[in-house]
Amino acid sequence: MKTLYLDCGMGAAGDMLSAALTELLPNPEDFIAELNGIGIPGVSFCLEPAVKCGIRGSHMQVRVHGEEEEHHSPEGEEGEPHHHAHSTLQSIGEIVQSLPLSEKVRRDILAVYQRIAEAEAAVHGRLVEQVHFHEVGALDAVADVTAVCLLMEKLAPEAVIASPVHVGSGTVRCAHGILPVPAPATAVLLKDVPIYSTEMTGELCTPTGAALLKYFVNRFEAMPLMRVEKIGYGMGKKDFPRANCVRAFLGESDEEKTERMTELSVNVDDMTAEEIAFMMQALFDAGAVEVYTVAANMKKNRPGTLIKIICAPEKKTDVLRAAFRHSTTLGIREIETKRYILSRQSESRDTRWGPVRVKSSEGYGVRREKIEYEDLARIARAEGISLEEARRAAQAALSGNE
């Protein structure tokens, strides 16, 4: 399995990630020329050599109207904030839609910014549409996100794994004033991600870096068993006692695609079908990934129902609360288990009925594709045909055999 591993022992920023990934390409100079040819307004890219603690790597220099912006790198400085014209998610979308990029890269860029906007909205108590980006909305951040999304398309790893993220400590100055590290938006973006802090003073993980990691990384853990083929070093600008870089390892991993899961079992014999159905939806809302029922005999030979719940270990507490709240059980059993899974992704493809989402899965010598049910149902209703007829029509359209 083609695997990309990111060492975030010194955090992550957009320019560090883009530099590390660029070093994995066979011809980095060609990629920089491609970036400069995309035409992000007023932006130019330059990959320059950099050395940290005696280790040679690269720094992705982004200039906006001839000046290098610095506030996205993990500087840890408390200088004066930069002042940019504020951008909204809509204005960023207009820039992205004008760029000569594939639809996948455009979707990835906008999805990353959607996460940033949602985090900013949560921090400032606003609607997403009302968020005006400061640091993360400037053109240099658009450049960082675009570069990383384009690099991920070119490298096309089947699995992206990252170490726990070092966030730094102390404070950072931004447009809103002096804030604690990690900055509030960064902290929101890194929910459910293993993070840690040390005595290293400074902002090591920026909002842009956090959003890119949250979007692309499948899981955060120690490096798996893998045969490394290429290593990239993306350097930050500030000097620390430890080499300030993101390391990217690209290679082949033979590891099984598995997840650690928690299996919970609930037995009931005094709940109606409606109550069980309501409970199942509440369990999914609480974070369960699988919920199913099995007919079972209970005490006094009464027919009952065994409700099986599968969830990630970190979701167990929320799922347990929902199970007790929405069932009549007095006790729940737990088993730690492992789930074998196929790598999954979803992409949107254009048809005469509008966008159709296609889900694909791959692994263990198997590859499958399936059109999203909701899109098939929409076509069937619009055309007055059966679901199977809609499936055949959509498949013919996607294969060009209409």
C-alpha positions in Angstrom: 0.0 0.0 0.0 1.4 3.4 -1.0 1.7 5.2 2.3 2.6 8.8 3.2 3.8 9.3 6.8 4.1 12.9 8.2 6.3 13.5 11.3 4.7 16.5 13.1 7.1 16.5 16.0 7.6 20.3 15.4 4.0 20.9 14.5 2.9 21.8 11.0 2.3 24.9 8.8 1.1 25.1 5.2 4.5 26.2 3.9 6.3 23.4 5.8 3.9 20.7 4.5 4.1 22.0 0.9 7.9 22.0 1.0 8.2 18.5 2.5 5.8 17.1 -0.1 7.5 18.9 -3.0 10.8 17.2 -2.0 9.1 13.8 -2.7 8.5 14.7 -6.3 11.0 13.5 -9.0 11.3 17.1 -10.4 10.5 19.7 -7.8 11.5 22.5 -10.1 8.8 21.5 -12.6 6.2 21.6 -9.9 7.2 25.1 -8.8 6.9 26.2 -12.4 3.5 24.7 -12.5 2.4 26.5 -9.3 3.6 29.8 -10.7 1.7 29.1 -13.9 -1.6 28.5 -12.1 -2.1 32.3 -11.6 -3.1 32.9 -8.0 -3.5 36.7 -8.1 -0.2 38.4 -7.0 1.4 35.2 -5.7 4.7 33.6 -6.6 6.4 30.5 -5.3 10.1 29.7 -4.8 11.5 26.5 -3.3 14.7 27.5 -1.5 17.3 25.4 0.3 17.2 25.6 4.1 19.3 24.1 7.0 18.0 23.5 10.5 20.3 21.9 13.1 22.6 20.8 10.4 19.9 19.0 8.4 19.3 20.2 4.8 15.8 20.6 3.5 13.6 23.1 1.7 11.5 26.1 2.6 8.5 27.1 0.4 8.8 30.8 0.0 5.5 32.4 -1.0 5.5 36.1 -2.0 2.4 38.1 -2.3 2.8 41.2 -4.5 6.6 40.8 -4.1 6.6 40.5 -0.3 7.0 37.3 1.8 4.3 36.7 4.3 5.3 35.1 7.6 2.3 34.7 9.9 1.4 31.2 8.6 4.8 29.6 9.6 5.2 28.4 13.2 7.2 31.5 14.1 6.3 31.8 17.8 7.0 35.6 17.4 4.8 38.3 18.9 5.5 41.0 16.4 2.9 43.3 14.9 0.0 41.6 13.1 -0.2 41.8 9.3 -3.1 43.6 7.9 -4.8 42.2 4.8 -8.1 42.9 3.1 -10.4 40.5 4.7 -11.7 37.5 2.7 -14.8 35.4 3.1 -15.4 31.8 2.2 -17.3 33.0 -0.9 -14.5 35.3 -2.1 -11.9 32.5 -1.6 -14.2 30.2 -3.6 -14.3 32.6 -6.4 -10.5 32.7 -6.6 -10.3 28.9 -6.5 -12.9 28.4 -9.1 -11.0 30.7 -11.5 -7.8 28.6 -11.2 -6.9 25.9 -13.9 -7.1 23.0 -11.5 -8.9 19.6 -11.5 -12.3 19.4 -9.9 -10.8 17.1 -7.2 -8.2 19.7 -6.2 -10.8 22.5 -6.2 -13.0 20.4 -4.0 -10.1 19.7 -1.6 -9.1 23.3 -1.3 -12.7 24.4 -0.6 -13.2 21.6 1.9 -10.1 22.6 3.8 -11.3 26.2 3.9 -14.8 25.1 5.0 -13.1 23.4 8.0 -11.2 26.6 8.8 -14.4 28.7 8.4 -16.3 26.4 10.7 -13.6 26.6 13.4 -13.4 30.4 13.2 -17.2 30.6 13.4 -17.2 28.4 16.5 -14.5 30.5 18.2 -16.1 33.9 17.4 -19.7 32.9 17.8 -20.7 33.7 14.2 -22.3 32.0 11.2 -19.8 30.5 8.7 -21.0 33.0 6.1 -20.1 35.9 8.4 -16.5 34.8 9.0 -13.9 37.2 7.7 -10.5 35.5 7.5 -7.5 37.2 8.8 -4.3 35.1 8.9 -5.8 32.1 7.2 -7.7 34.1 4.6 -4.8 36.0 3.0 -3.5 35.1 -0.4 -0.4 33.3 1.0 -2.7 30.9 2.8 -4.6 30.3 -0.4 -1.2 29.5 -2.0 -0.3 27.1 0.8 -3.6 25.2 0.7 -3.5 25.0 -3.1 0.0 23.7 -3.2 -0.7 21.0 -0.6 -3.9 19.9 -2.3 -2.2 19.7 -5.7 0.7 17.8 -4.2 -1.6 15.2 -2.6 -3.2 14.7 -6.0 0.1 14.1 -7.7 1.5 11.8 -4.9 -1.8 10.0 -4.6 -1.0 8.0 -1.4 -3.5 5.2 -0.5 -3.0 5.9 3.2 -1.9 9.1 5.0 -0.7 8.7 8.5 0.7 11.3 10.9 2.4 11.4 14.2 0.7 13.1 17.2 1.0 16.9 16.7 3.3 19.1 18.7 1.4 22.4 19.2 4.1 24.4 21.1 3.4 26.6 24.1 3.1 30.2 25.2 1.2 32.8 23.2 0.9 34.1 19.7 -0.1 37.6 18.4 -2.8 37.7 15.7 -5.3 40.2 14.4 -7.5 39.8 17.5 -4.7 40.3 20.0 -2.4 38.0 22.0 -3.9 34.4 22.2 -2.7 31.2 23.9 -1.0 28.4 22.0 -2.6 26.5 20.3 -4.6 29.4 19.0 -8.4 28.9 19.6 -9.2 28.1 15.9 -6.3 25.6 15.8 -7.5 23.9 18.9 -11.0 23.5 17.4 -9.5 22.1 14.2 -7.4 19.6 16.2 -10.3 18.1 18.1 -10.1 14.3 18.2 -6.4 14.6 17.1 -3.7 13.5 19.5 -1.8 16.7 20.4 0.8 17.6 23.0 2.8 20.5 24.3 6.4 20.8 25.7 8.5 23.6 27.0 9.2 24.6 23.4 7.8 28.2 23.2 6.0 29.3 20.1 3.1 28.4 17.8 4.2 25.2 16.1 0.9 24.3 14.5 -0.9 27.0 12.6 -4.6 27.0 11.6 -3.7 26.3 8.0 -1.5 23.3 9.0 -4.1 22.0 11.4 -6.8 22.1 8.7 -4.7 20.4 6.1 -3.8 17.6 8.6 -7.4 17.1 9.7 -8.6 16.9 6.1 -5.9 14.6 4.6 -4.7 12.4 7.4 -6.5 9.1 7.9 -5.1 8.4 11.3 -2.6 9.8 13.8 -0.2 7.2 15.3 3.4 6.0 15.3 5.0 5.2 12.0 3.8 1.9 10.6 6.1 -0.8 9.3 7.0 0.5 5.8 9.7 0.4 3.1 10.6 4.1 2.7 11.4 5.2 -0.8 11.6 9.0 -0.4 12.0 11.5 2.4 11.1 15.2 2.3 12.1 17.9 4.8 9.9 21.0 4.9 11.6 23.7 7.0 10.0 26.5 9.1 11.7 29.9 9.3 12.3 30.2 13.1 15.2 28.4 14.7 14.6 26.2 17.7 17.0 23.8 19.7 15.3 21.1 17.7 15.2 21.0 13.9 12.1 23.0 12.9 10.7 20.8 10.1 7.9 18.5 8.9 9.3 15.2 7.7 7.4 13.4 5.0 8.1 9.7 4.3 6.7 8.1 1.2 6.9 4.3 0.7 5.1 1.0 0.7 3.4 -0.4 3.7 2.3 -4.0 4.0 0.2 -3.3 7.1 -3.3 -4.6 7.1 -5.9 -1.8 6.9 -7.4 -2.1 10.3 -9.0 0.0 13.0 -9.2 -0.6 16.8 -12.9 -0.6 17.7 -15.1 -1.1 20.7 -18.0 -3.5 20.4 -20.9 -2.9 22.8 -23.8 -5.4 23.3 -27.2 -4.5 24.6 -30.0 -7.1 25.4 -33.6 -5.9 25.7 -36.9 -7.7 25.7 -39.3 -4.9 26.5 -38.8 -2.3 23.7 -40.9 -1.8 20.7 -39.6 -1.8 17.1 -40.2 2.0 17.0 -38.2 2.5 20.2 -35.3 0.4 18.9 -35.3 2.3 15.6 -35.2 5.6 17.5 -32.4 4.3 19.7 -30.3 3.2 16.7 -30.4 6.7 15.1 -29.4 8.2 18.5 -26.4 5.8 18.6 -25.3 6.9 15.1 -25.6 10.5 16.2 -23.4 9.8 19.2 -20.6 8.4 17.0 -21.4 4.7 16.4 -20.1 3.5 13.0 -22.3 0.3 13.0 -25.5 -0.6 14.8 -27.5 -3.8 14.0 -29.9 -6.1 15.7 -30.1 -9.9 16.2 -33.0 -11.9 17.5 -32.3 -13.5 20.8 -33.9 -15.4 23.6 -34.0 -13.7 27.0 -34.8 -14.8 30.5 -37.9 -16.9 31.0 -37.5 -17.8 27.3 -39.0 -14.5 26.2 -38.1 -13.4 22.6 -35.8 -10.3 22.7 -33.3 -8.3 20.7 -29.5 -8.2 20.9 -28.3 -4.7 19.8 -24.7 -4.7 18.6 -22.9 -1.4 18.5 -19.5 -0.7 17.0 -17.7 2.5 17.7 -14.2 4.0 17.9 -12.7 3.8 21.5 -12.7 7.6 21.8 -16.5 7.7 21.1 -17.3 5.0 23.6 -18.4 7.3 26.5 -20.9 9.2 24.3 -22.2 6.0 22.8 -22.7 4.4 26.2 -24.6 7.4 27.4 -26.9 7.3 24.4 -27.4 3.5 24.8 -28.5 3.8 28.4 -30.6 6.8 27.8 -32.6 5.4 24.8 -32.9 1.7 26.0 -34.3 -0.1 28.9 -31.2 -2.2 29.6 -29.5 -2.3 33.0 -26.1 -3.3 31.7 -23.9 -3.2 28.6 -21.1 -5.6 27.7 -17.9 -4.4 26.0 -15.3 -6.1 23.8 -12.2 -4.5 22.4 -11.9 -5.7 18.8 -10.3 -5.0 15.4 -12.0 -4.1 12.1 -10.5 -4.9 8.7 -11.5 -2.2 6.2 -11.0 -1.1 2.6 -9.6 2.3 1.8 -12.6 4.5 0.9 -13.1 7.8 -0.9 -15.9 9.7 -2.6 -15.7 11.9 -5.7 -18.4 13.9 -7.5 -18.8 13.4 -11.2 -20.9 15.5 -13.6 -23.9 14.0 -15.5 -26.9 15.5 -17.3 -28.8 15.2 -14.0 -26.2 17.2 -12.2 -23.4 16.1 -9.9 -23.4 12.4 -8.9 -21.3 11.1 -6.0 -19.4 7.9 -6.6 -18.0 6.0 -3.7 -14.9 3.8 -4.3 -13.2 1.2 -2.1 -10.0 -0.7 -2.5 -7.7 -3.1 -0.6 -6.8 -6.7 -0.2 -6.9 -7.2 -4.0 -10.4 -5.8 -4.3 -11.7 -2.6 -5.9 -15.3 -1.5 -6.1 -17.3 1.5 -7.1 -20.9 2.4 -6.1 -23.1 5.4 -6.9 -24.5 7.2 -3.9 -28.0 6.0 -3.2 -29.4 9.6 -2.6 -28.2 10.7 -6.0 -29.8 7.6 -7.7 -33.0 8.2 -5.8 -33.0 11.9 -7.0 -32.6 10.8 -10.6 -35.3 8.1 -10.3 -37.8 10.6 -8.9 -36.9 13.2 -11.5 -37.2 10.8 -14.4 -40.1 8.7 -13.0 -38.2 5.5 -13.3 -37.1 2.7 -10.9 -34.0 2.8 -8.8 -32.4 0.1 -10.9 -33.2 1.9 -14.1 -31.6 5.1 -12.6 -28.5 3.1 -11.7 -28.1 1.7 -15.2 -28.6 5.2 -16.7 -26.1 6.8 -14.4 -23.5 4.1 -14.9 -24.0 4.5 -18.7 -23.6 8.3 -18.4 -20.4 8.0 -16.3 -18.8 5.5 -18.7 -19.7 7.6 -21.7 -22.0 5.0 -23.2 -25.2 7.1 -23.0 
